[in-house]
Amino acid sequence: MEIAGYPFFTVSHGAAPRTFLAHSGWIGTNEDWLPTLELLSRSWRTVTYDHRGAGETVVPVEEITAETLVADIFRVMDAFAIERCVLGGFSASAGLTARAVLQHPERFDGLVLMNGTAGVRPPDAGPVPPRRPPSSWPGETHSERMRWFIEQCTPEPDVEHIRRWGHHMLMRAEPEAAERLFDVAPPADAMFIAQLKEIAIPTLIVHGALDAFASTAAMEYLATLIPESKLVVLEGSGH
C-alpha cells in the first residue's frame, strides 16, 4: 500500500464493526502483534503495518521523524477507511500512539500501551541515564548487537525459538534506520506528562514484571497519569 509516497507493508485481518490498529516498537514489525491479532481478529477487524524504517517499509533515513511516525498512524487509518479504532502501541511506540490520541481524540475508542512507558519516569527516579545508541551495544557486528538486545528482551526460560525469531525480525531493518528510529523518540517533557491527563478514553497498560527496559515503577506511574487507565502486570514475563 502506498502511503505518503512510499510503499508500506500492511496487514489486515477479520471483518467486524470494531477495529484494532496495532503499532510495533522501535524496529519491530507487524510480526510483533500477529499472535495477538490472530485471536482478536475472530471478533474484531485488526490492522497492523511495518512502520517506516522497519521491516519491509523502507524509506530514506531523513524521512524518519517522530512527527511522520505519528502522522502515518492517521494515514494508515485513512487508507483503510478507519474512522475510529482502538489503538495499540508496543514498547517504543507507546509515546507515539499516546501522541496520536492527544492529537485527534475523536478518532479513538481506546488505547493499549504494552511494555512502554511513553518516556515517563517516576518523580523519584533520579537523573535520566544516558541513552546508549544501538551502535554502542555489546557485540562486534550489528547482528551481534541485535542478538544482545533480543536476549535482554526475553529473560524467560526456554525461549531460544523466540530469540531466533526476534533476531530475524530485527535484522530486517537497516542499521542506519535502527539508529534513526532509536534517536527520534520524542522526550516526555513536562508538557507531555501534563497532556497525558487529558486522555479520556479507556486505556489498558500491559507490563511484563521482568521487563529490562520498562520498570514496574514507571508503568505504575504512567497509569496514574492517564485517568481512565488500568494496569495489568504479567508476572514472569519480559519485554
VOGU-449167 format. One line per field, with one value per residue: residue in one letter; chain; x, y, z of N, C-alpha, C in turn. Coordinates in nm, 3 decimals. Example, Ala and Ser with C-alpha at 12.3 -4.5 7.8 and 13.67 -1.06 7.14 Angstrom:
VOGU-449167
pado: [A_S]
torgu: [A_A]
nxx: [1.319_1.285]
nyy: [-0.569_-0.225]
nzz: [0.780_0.708]
caxx: [1.230_1.367]
cayy: [-0.450_-0.106]
cazz: [0.780_0.714]
cxx: [1.320_1.290]
cyy: [-0.330_0.003]
czz: [0.780_0.787]
end
This chain:
VOGU-449167
pado: [M_E_I_A_G_Y_P_F_F_T_V_S_H_G_A_A_P_R_T_F_L_A_H_S_G_W_I_G_T_N_E_D_W_L_P_T_L_E_L_L_S_R_S_W_R_T_V_T_Y_D_H_R_G_A_G_E_T_V_V_P_V_E_E_I_T_A_E_T_L_V_A_D_I_F_R_V_M_D_A_F_A_I_E_R_C_V_L_G_G_F_S_A_S_A_G_L_T_A_R_A_V_L_Q_H_P_E_R_F_D_G_L_V_L_M_N_G_T_A_G_V_R_P_P_D_A_G_P_V_P_P_R_R_P_P_S_S_W_P_G_E_T_H_S_E_R_M_R_W_F_I_E_Q_C_T_P_E_P_D_V_E_H_I_R_R_W_G_H_H_M_L_M_R_A_E_P_E_A_A_E_R_L_F_D_V_A_P_P_A_D_A_M_F_I_A_Q_L_K_E_I_A_I_P_T_L_I_V_H_G_A_L_D_A_F_A_S_T_A_A_M_E_Y_L_A_T_L_I_P_E_S_K_L_V_V_L_E_G_S_G_H]
torgu: [A_A_A_A_A_A_A_A_A_A_A_A_A_A_A_A_A_A_A_A_A_A_A_A_A_A_A_A_A_A_A_A_A_A_A_A_A_A_A_A_A_A_A_A_A_A_A_A_A_A_A_A_A_A_A_A_A_A_A_A_A_A_A_A_A_A_A_A_A_A_A_A_A_A_A_A_A_A_A_A_A_A_A_A_A_A_A_A_A_A_A_A_A_A_A_A_A_A_A_A_A_A_A_A_A_A_A_A_A_A_A_A_A_A_A_A_A_A_A_A_A_A_A_A_A_A_A_A_A_A_A_A_A_A_A_A_A_A_A_A_A_A_A_A_A_A_A_A_A_A_A_A_A_A_A_A_A_A_A_A_A_A_A_A_A_A_A_A_A_A_A_A_A_A_A_A_A_A_A_A_A_A_A_A_A_A_A_A_A_A_A_A_A_A_A_A_A_A_A_A_A_A_A_A_A_A_A_A_A_A_A_A_A_A_A_A_A_A_A_A_A_A_A_A_A_A_A_A_A_A_A_A_A_A_A_A_A_A_A]
nxx: [0.085_0.060_0.171_0.202_0.372_0.541_0.596_0.420_0.425_0.147_-0.102_-0.413_-0.679_-0.980_-1.328_-1.532_-1.742_-1.584_-1.250_-0.910_-0.605_-0.268_0.054_0.395_0.703_1.016_1.233_1.067_0.827_0.520_0.496_0.535_0.283_0.126_0.053_-0.128_-0.317_-0.417_-0.590_-0.760_-0.875_-1.084_-1.311_-1.285_-1.199_-0.869_-0.573_-0.241_0.100_0.423_0.606_0.759_1.096_1.120_1.120_0.961_0.902_1.058_1.220_1.383_1.635_1.631_1.366_1.247_1.095_0.970_0.735_0.648_0.607_0.392_0.203_0.173_0.014_-0.245_-0.257_-0.250_-0.490_-0.671_-0.619_-0.723_-0.982_-1.066_-1.255_-1.277_-1.100_-0.957_-0.643_-0.322_-0.005_0.324_0.603_0.858_0.678_0.478_0.479_0.438_0.184_0.028_0.057_-0.073_-0.338_-0.376_-0.360_-0.581_-0.833_-1.093_-1.096_-1.048_-1.139_-1.028_-0.719_-0.422_-0.135_0.164_0.421_0.569_0.674_0.614_0.809_0.795_0.901_0.912_0.869_1.062_1.274_1.532_1.829_1.813_1.927_2.204_2.130_2.213_2.314_2.222_2.453_2.649_2.606_2.675_2.882_3.042_2.943_2.656_2.459_2.531_2.485_2.210_2.132_2.215_2.038_1.783_1.810_1.808_1.547_1.408_1.394_1.280_1.262_1.369_1.327_1.455_1.369_1.200_1.384_1.542_1.353_1.288_1.538_1.574_1.364_1.439_1.670_1.582_1.562_1.753_2.080_2.124_1.865_1.776_1.932_1.838_1.562_1.586_1.684_1.484_1.278_1.037_1.087_0.964_0.852_0.761_0.528_0.416_0.370_0.178_-0.024_-0.097_-0.287_-0.513_-0.607_-0.892_-1.008_-1.081_-0.799_-0.569_-0.296_-0.026_0.216_0.522_0.658_0.928_1.053_1.328_1.353_1.142_1.045_0.857_0.780_0.782_0.580_0.364_0.352_0.293_0.034_-0.098_-0.112_-0.289_-0.621_-0.837_-0.727_-0.605_-0.384_-0.216_-0.016_0.208_0.329_0.650_0.705_0.886_1.007]
nyy: [-0.119_0.219_0.491_0.820_0.852_0.633_0.276_0.094_-0.182_-0.356_-0.513_-0.673_-0.818_-1.007_-0.907_-0.680_-0.463_-0.323_-0.195_-0.275_-0.121_-0.178_-0.082_-0.133_-0.151_0.031_-0.113_-0.319_-0.525_-0.584_-0.842_-0.850_-0.829_-1.033_-1.293_-1.203_-1.064_-1.266_-1.404_-1.194_-1.111_-1.277_-1.167_-0.899_-0.642_-0.627_-0.442_-0.390_-0.278_-0.245_0.004_0.309_0.257_0.013_-0.343_-0.430_-0.179_0.056_0.360_0.675_0.757_1.015_1.076_0.972_1.059_1.165_1.304_1.226_0.955_0.955_1.088_0.896_0.703_0.805_0.823_0.555_0.473_0.624_0.518_0.263_0.324_0.370_0.505_0.529_0.373_0.127_0.183_0.039_0.039_-0.075_-0.103_0.111_0.254_0.344_0.611_0.739_0.648_0.743_1.017_1.038_0.989_1.212_1.414_1.373_1.295_1.229_1.023_0.783_0.500_0.364_0.281_0.093_0.029_-0.129_-0.265_-0.026_0.290_0.535_0.717_0.840_0.891_0.794_1.049_1.028_0.897_0.977_1.107_1.119_0.841_0.816_0.766_0.485_0.442_0.201_0.124_0.121_-0.090_-0.413_-0.627_-0.709_-0.681_-0.559_-0.757_-0.912_-0.725_-0.690_-0.942_-0.941_-0.748_-0.870_-1.077_-0.942_-0.867_-1.098_-1.261_-1.492_-1.849_-2.111_-1.999_-1.987_-2.024_-1.806_-1.601_-1.642_-1.593_-1.323_-1.198_-1.239_-1.082_-0.823_-0.785_-0.719_-0.450_-0.179_-0.095_0.185_0.287_0.172_0.308_0.567_0.547_0.488_0.726_0.919_0.913_1.093_1.325_1.285_1.542_1.802_1.918_1.718_1.516_1.644_1.660_1.394_1.350_1.435_1.238_1.073_0.830_0.478_0.305_0.051_-0.074_-0.276_-0.476_-0.647_-0.807_-0.871_-0.704_-0.553_-0.299_-0.130_-0.025_-0.158_0.037_0.268_0.206_0.189_0.454_0.577_0.482_0.626_0.873_0.872_0.909_0.719_0.461_0.120_-0.091_-0.388_-0.633_-0.872_-1.141_-1.292_-1.241_-1.097_-0.837]
nzz: [0.000_-0.088_0.095_0.184_-0.030_-0.026_-0.038_0.194_0.412_0.492_0.698_0.723_0.896_0.946_0.982_1.112_1.312_1.496_1.518_1.565_1.573_1.539_1.647_1.615_1.814_1.822_1.597_1.547_1.374_1.190_1.277_1.550_1.661_1.561_1.686_1.884_1.731_1.574_1.741_1.822_1.583_1.536_1.634_1.592_1.355_1.251_1.213_1.113_1.061_0.903_1.032_0.909_0.815_0.940_0.905_0.607_0.516_0.368_0.376_0.294_0.532_0.638_0.625_0.843_1.125_1.448_1.411_1.153_1.198_1.377_1.218_1.020_1.140_1.119_0.844_0.769_0.888_0.734_0.481_0.507_0.547_0.812_1.049_1.328_1.598_1.824_1.951_1.954_2.112_2.117_2.330_2.231_2.082_2.244_2.330_2.083_2.001_2.211_2.166_1.922_2.000_2.162_1.972_1.797_1.949_1.892_1.714_1.831_2.023_2.228_2.402_2.400_2.575_2.568_2.748_2.742_2.847_2.747_2.775_3.024_3.362_3.706_3.957_4.159_4.047_3.997_3.823_3.464_3.293_3.062_2.714_2.529_2.209_1.953_1.811_2.002_2.165_2.325_2.130_1.820_1.566_1.381_1.375_1.599_1.800_1.780_1.855_2.121_2.219_2.183_2.358_2.602_2.601_2.647_2.911_3.002_3.068_2.841_2.576_2.334_2.072_2.038_2.061_1.833_1.633_1.697_1.656_1.381_1.286_1.374_1.226_0.977_0.946_0.828_0.956_0.973_0.975_1.210_1.402_1.358_1.422_1.689_1.784_1.738_1.920_2.090_2.362_2.698_2.813_3.054_2.957_2.791_2.982_3.138_2.949_2.918_3.112_2.991_2.831_2.766_2.714_2.753_2.872_2.845_3.013_2.974_3.125_3.153_3.426_3.441_3.267_3.116_3.020_3.076_3.377_3.655_3.837_3.676_3.493_3.663_3.747_3.503_3.471_3.667_3.553_3.342_3.332_3.280_3.297_3.320_3.478_3.400_3.523_3.416_3.563_3.565_3.303_3.030_2.815]
caxx: [0.000_0.140_0.134_0.295_0.467_0.628_0.523_0.414_0.378_0.032_-0.172_-0.548_-0.749_-1.111_-1.429_-1.622_-1.764_-1.476_-1.117_-0.791_-0.488_-0.151_0.180_0.508_0.804_1.149_1.239_0.978_0.742_0.384_0.504_0.523_0.144_0.047_-0.016_-0.241_-0.420_-0.479_-0.703_-0.852_-0.943_-1.204_-1.427_-1.253_-1.112_-0.738_-0.483_-0.108_0.188_0.563_0.622_0.873_1.228_1.117_1.070_0.956_0.870_1.188_1.215_1.510_1.651_1.592_1.221_1.201_1.087_0.858_0.615_0.597_0.558_0.257_0.116_0.147_-0.098_-0.369_-0.254_-0.292_-0.634_-0.744_-0.604_-0.813_-1.116_-1.095_-1.295_-1.242_-1.044_-0.874_-0.504_-0.226_0.135_0.415_0.740_0.893_0.567_0.379_0.473_0.383_0.040_-0.033_0.052_-0.179_-0.465_-0.386_-0.382_-0.717_-0.902_-1.223_-1.081_-1.008_-1.229_-0.950_-0.574_-0.348_0.009_0.221_0.564_0.628_0.640_0.595_0.918_0.778_0.975_0.859_0.936_1.175_1.361_1.668_1.871_1.788_2.053_2.233_2.083_2.321_2.263_2.246_2.590_2.738_2.568_2.774_2.889_3.131_2.867_2.515_2.386_2.560_2.419_2.067_2.117_2.224_1.915_1.671_1.831_1.761_1.400_1.347_1.459_1.206_1.335_1.331_1.268_1.551_1.295_1.152_1.501_1.579_1.251_1.305_1.661_1.546_1.278_1.517_1.771_1.521_1.580_1.891_2.140_2.104_1.727_1.768_1.988_1.748_1.440_1.624_1.710_1.374_1.177_1.017_1.105_0.845_0.874_0.654_0.405_0.357_0.320_0.052_-0.124_-0.145_-0.405_-0.627_-0.656_-1.020_-1.063_-1.029_-0.660_-0.514_-0.150_0.019_0.357_0.589_0.729_1.071_1.098_1.454_1.353_1.036_1.033_0.722_0.751_0.749_0.450_0.265_0.342_0.220_-0.108_-0.157_-0.123_-0.399_-0.735_-0.921_-0.635_-0.595_-0.254_-0.212_0.123_0.223_0.441_0.734_0.713_0.981_0.964]
cayy: [0.000_0.342_0.590_0.933_0.837_0.518_0.151_0.045_-0.320_-0.352_-0.641_-0.656_-0.946_-1.002_-0.811_-0.656_-0.319_-0.263_-0.211_-0.258_-0.086_-0.208_-0.019_-0.201_-0.065_0.051_-0.171_-0.433_-0.523_-0.634_-0.973_-0.832_-0.835_-1.134_-1.389_-1.136_-1.029_-1.390_-1.429_-1.080_-1.096_-1.361_-1.084_-0.761_-0.615_-0.592_-0.385_-0.353_-0.244_-0.214_0.149_0.349_0.219_-0.121_-0.450_-0.411_-0.040_0.121_0.500_0.742_0.775_1.150_1.083_0.909_1.154_1.137_1.364_1.144_0.829_0.981_1.117_0.771_0.633_0.856_0.788_0.415_0.471_0.676_0.425_0.150_0.381_0.350_0.632_0.521_0.243_0.114_0.192_-0.028_0.074_-0.164_-0.061_0.249_0.324_0.390_0.757_0.780_0.624_0.838_1.147_1.033_1.005_1.351_1.499_1.356_1.201_1.189_0.909_0.663_0.449_0.308_0.282_-0.013_0.056_-0.256_-0.264_0.102_0.395_0.661_0.805_0.900_0.830_0.838_1.171_0.996_0.804_1.028_1.161_1.036_0.779_0.843_0.666_0.423_0.406_0.060_0.101_0.108_-0.207_-0.521_-0.701_-0.654_-0.655_-0.522_-0.879_-0.948_-0.628_-0.720_-1.064_-0.898_-0.677_-0.962_-1.154_-0.859_-0.862_-1.229_-1.328_-1.612_-1.973_-2.193_-1.914_-1.969_-2.011_-1.667_-1.518_-1.656_-1.520_-1.180_-1.154_-1.234_-0.966_-0.700_-0.773_-0.672_-0.305_-0.139_-0.037_0.330_0.310_0.136_0.421_0.682_0.523_0.495_0.866_1.013_0.902_1.226_1.325_1.303_1.664_1.836_1.944_1.590_1.450_1.711_1.627_1.257_1.355_1.470_1.119_1.044_0.705_0.363_0.273_-0.070_-0.072_-0.412_-0.470_-0.768_-0.775_-0.891_-0.618_-0.484_-0.166_-0.050_-0.072_-0.163_0.168_0.363_0.170_0.228_0.599_0.608_0.454_0.734_0.994_0.858_0.889_0.601_0.351_0.002_-0.157_-0.532_-0.676_-1.014_-1.194_-1.388_-1.205_-0.992_-0.728]
cazz: [0.000_-0.091_0.197_0.185_-0.139_-0.008_-0.018_0.331_0.426_0.581_0.719_0.774_0.916_1.008_0.938_1.225_1.332_1.576_1.460_1.649_1.493_1.621_1.608_1.679_1.873_1.764_1.462_1.537_1.255_1.212_1.342_1.695_1.704_1.492_1.773_1.947_1.632_1.527_1.831_1.824_1.455_1.533_1.669_1.557_1.240_1.302_1.113_1.159_0.949_0.930_1.025_0.826_0.864_1.000_0.820_0.462_0.483_0.354_0.334_0.326_0.676_0.677_0.628_0.968_1.237_1.537_1.352_1.043_1.254_1.429_1.104_0.947_1.204_1.058_0.702_0.759_0.916_0.618_0.369_0.532_0.575_0.954_1.110_1.470_1.633_1.943_1.905_2.040_2.093_2.189_2.359_2.195_2.016_2.341_2.324_1.954_1.998_2.304_2.100_1.821_2.071_2.206_1.855_1.744_2.039_1.837_1.624_1.904_2.126_2.337_2.384_2.468_2.583_2.611_2.777_2.704_2.945_2.674_2.815_3.156_3.472_3.835_4.006_4.247_3.975_3.988_3.693_3.347_3.249_2.920_2.619_2.453_2.077_1.920_1.764_2.117_2.245_2.318_2.006_1.718_1.444_1.402_1.407_1.738_1.888_1.781_1.935_2.261_2.252_2.195_2.481_2.713_2.593_2.673_3.024_3.038_3.036_2.726_2.472_2.225_1.946_2.032_2.037_1.692_1.557_1.720_1.591_1.238_1.262_1.392_1.121_0.853_0.939_0.803_1.075_0.977_1.016_1.352_1.478_1.345_1.499_1.830_1.818_1.717_2.024_2.150_2.507_2.782_2.891_3.148_2.882_2.750_3.102_3.174_2.848_2.938_3.197_2.907_2.761_2.831_2.663_2.829_2.838_2.908_3.020_2.999_3.163_3.198_3.550_3.422_3.157_3.145_2.960_3.137_3.515_3.710_3.897_3.569_3.438_3.764_3.740_3.381_3.495_3.748_3.473_3.246_3.424_3.254_3.266_3.405_3.463_3.420_3.532_3.387_3.638_3.494_3.160_2.996_2.727]
cxx: [0.089_0.083_0.242_0.406_0.560_0.543_0.534_0.364_0.269_-0.035_-0.309_-0.615_-0.887_-1.201_-1.530_-1.639_-1.651_-1.341_-1.010_-0.673_-0.364_-0.025_0.293_0.610_0.934_1.158_1.164_0.887_0.601_0.385_0.496_0.382_0.068_-0.017_-0.138_-0.353_-0.488_-0.601_-0.807_-0.933_-1.064_-1.329_-1.406_-1.193_-0.979_-0.648_-0.349_-0.019_0.331_0.578_0.751_1.006_1.235_1.066_1.076_0.920_1.000_1.167_1.353_1.518_1.606_1.441_1.162_1.209_0.971_0.728_0.559_0.545_0.417_0.160_0.080_0.033_-0.229_-0.373_-0.296_-0.442_-0.714_-0.737_-0.696_-0.955_-1.159_-1.130_-1.254_-1.185_-0.992_-0.731_-0.412_-0.084_0.223_0.551_0.763_0.778_0.460_0.365_0.411_0.232_-0.033_-0.044_-0.054_-0.315_-0.483_-0.413_-0.525_-0.793_-1.035_-1.215_-1.050_-1.109_-1.155_-0.803_-0.515_-0.200_0.075_0.373_0.634_0.581_0.606_0.700_0.906_0.856_0.917_0.935_1.060_1.277_1.505_1.702_1.842_1.920_2.078_2.184_2.201_2.266_2.298_2.388_2.689_2.705_2.674_2.767_2.978_3.056_2.725_2.433_2.408_2.491_2.269_2.039_2.123_2.093_1.800_1.686_1.786_1.608_1.334_1.418_1.391_1.287_1.282_1.264_1.366_1.480_1.240_1.270_1.545_1.481_1.269_1.428_1.640_1.462_1.357_1.618_1.713_1.523_1.727_1.950_2.119_1.962_1.707_1.820_1.892_1.623_1.467_1.636_1.586_1.265_1.159_1.031_0.972_0.868_0.752_0.522_0.337_0.299_0.188_-0.059_-0.178_-0.272_-0.531_-0.679_-0.779_-1.086_-1.009_-0.891_-0.614_-0.362_-0.103_0.171_0.407_0.678_0.881_1.129_1.223_1.453_1.244_1.013_0.886_0.684_0.712_0.613_0.338_0.244_0.265_0.071_-0.173_-0.181_-0.241_-0.524_-0.811_-0.836_-0.644_-0.462_-0.267_-0.065_0.127_0.347_0.518_0.752_0.813_0.921_0.881]
cyy: [0.124_0.443_0.696_0.916_0.718_0.391_0.104_-0.099_-0.321_-0.488_-0.610_-0.792_-0.919_-0.895_-0.796_-0.505_-0.249_-0.293_-0.189_-0.235_-0.097_-0.146_-0.086_-0.101_-0.064_-0.003_-0.303_-0.417_-0.568_-0.768_-0.965_-0.864_-0.957_-1.239_-1.329_-1.112_-1.153_-1.422_-1.317_-1.070_-1.188_-1.279_-0.935_-0.758_-0.570_-0.547_-0.356_-0.329_-0.231_-0.062_0.185_0.318_0.079_-0.223_-0.416_-0.269_0.041_0.262_0.560_0.774_0.914_1.170_1.017_1.013_1.113_1.189_1.278_1.010_0.844_1.006_0.991_0.691_0.676_0.825_0.644_0.403_0.517_0.580_0.304_0.195_0.352_0.487_0.640_0.383_0.245_0.104_0.124_0.012_-0.014_-0.097_0.086_0.325_0.371_0.541_0.807_0.762_0.715_0.976_1.151_1.054_1.149_1.445_1.493_1.256_1.151_1.066_0.778_0.629_0.392_0.306_0.165_0.020_-0.066_-0.245_-0.139_0.212_0.528_0.765_0.863_0.821_0.879_0.960_1.142_0.905_0.852_1.077_1.062_0.973_0.808_0.729_0.614_0.383_0.262_0.031_0.084_-0.013_-0.317_-0.598_-0.632_-0.617_-0.614_-0.645_-0.921_-0.853_-0.653_-0.848_-1.029_-0.833_-0.776_-1.051_-1.074_-0.855_-0.989_-1.302_-1.458_-1.737_-2.038_-2.111_-1.892_-1.955_-1.870_-1.574_-1.525_-1.579_-1.369_-1.124_-1.142_-1.112_-0.836_-0.678_-0.727_-0.520_-0.275_-0.075_0.114_0.365_0.277_0.250_0.540_0.664_0.526_0.641_0.955_1.003_1.037_1.221_1.343_1.423_1.694_1.860_1.813_1.516_1.512_1.674_1.485_1.254_1.392_1.351_1.068_0.918_0.590_0.322_0.152_-0.063_-0.211_-0.408_-0.607_-0.738_-0.790_-0.802_-0.540_-0.339_-0.075_-0.104_-0.074_-0.028_0.270_0.333_0.207_0.379_0.642_0.588_0.563_0.860_0.990_0.820_0.759_0.478_0.239_-0.065_-0.305_-0.574_-0.829_-1.066_-1.296_-1.358_-1.092_-0.889_-0.781]
czz: [0.000_0.009_0.200_0.081_-0.128_0.007_0.127_0.330_0.531_0.587_0.779_0.783_0.976_0.949_1.050_1.241_1.406_1.513_1.566_1.557_1.582_1.562_1.685_1.732_1.793_1.622_1.456_1.416_1.293_1.288_1.493_1.743_1.653_1.584_1.842_1.848_1.575_1.611_1.822_1.696_1.440_1.565_1.638_1.417_1.296_1.188_1.180_1.038_0.997_0.920_0.950_0.893_0.921_0.899_0.673_0.420_0.485_0.301_0.358_0.475_0.720_0.682_0.753_1.080_1.326_1.476_1.240_1.094_1.311_1.314_1.026_1.010_1.139_0.908_0.681_0.786_0.795_0.500_0.383_0.564_0.719_1.015_1.256_1.497_1.775_1.894_2.005_2.008_2.179_2.207_2.320_2.130_2.115_2.338_2.195_1.952_2.096_2.241_1.991_1.886_2.117_2.089_1.806_1.829_1.983_1.748_1.697_2.013_2.245_2.301_2.462_2.460_2.644_2.625_2.726_2.796_2.879_2.716_2.954_3.260_3.603_3.887_4.090_4.180_3.964_3.849_3.580_3.302_3.102_2.831_2.537_2.317_2.043_1.877_1.879_2.205_2.232_2.186_1.905_1.591_1.479_1.440_1.552_1.836_1.894_1.859_2.083_2.304_2.273_2.318_2.604_2.718_2.645_2.786_3.064_3.002_2.908_2.615_2.356_2.091_1.928_2.002_1.891_1.603_1.572_1.652_1.440_1.204_1.271_1.280_0.987_0.842_0.914_0.929_1.086_1.021_1.163_1.440_1.476_1.429_1.649_1.875_1.817_1.823_2.093_2.301_2.580_2.871_2.977_3.076_2.842_2.871_3.146_3.076_2.865_3.023_3.119_2.827_2.833_2.778_2.747_2.779_2.917_2.899_3.061_3.022_3.206_3.317_3.537_3.313_3.197_3.098_3.017_3.277_3.558_3.770_3.791_3.510_3.535_3.763_3.615_3.401_3.579_3.665_3.375_3.324_3.405_3.223_3.367_3.375_3.494_3.416_3.512_3.457_3.554_3.347_3.140_2.904_2.610]
end
